[in-house]
């Protein structure tokens, strides 16, 4: 098995990643898949769509 998750150990993180995580932590309301907030859920699905096209 090959494990390709270098994002958890790479340093430094791109500014876009830091800003995105900070925004999510400060503005999101809990688990995106267990909340009534469609904005949080939309962020998850939009990100998944972007990664499908990579």
HELIX and SHEET records of a PDB file:
HELIX    1   1 UNK A   15  UNK A   27  1                                  13    
HELIX    2   2 UNK A   32  UNK A   34  5                                   3    
HELIX    3   3 UNK A   38  UNK A   52  1                                  15    
END                                                                             
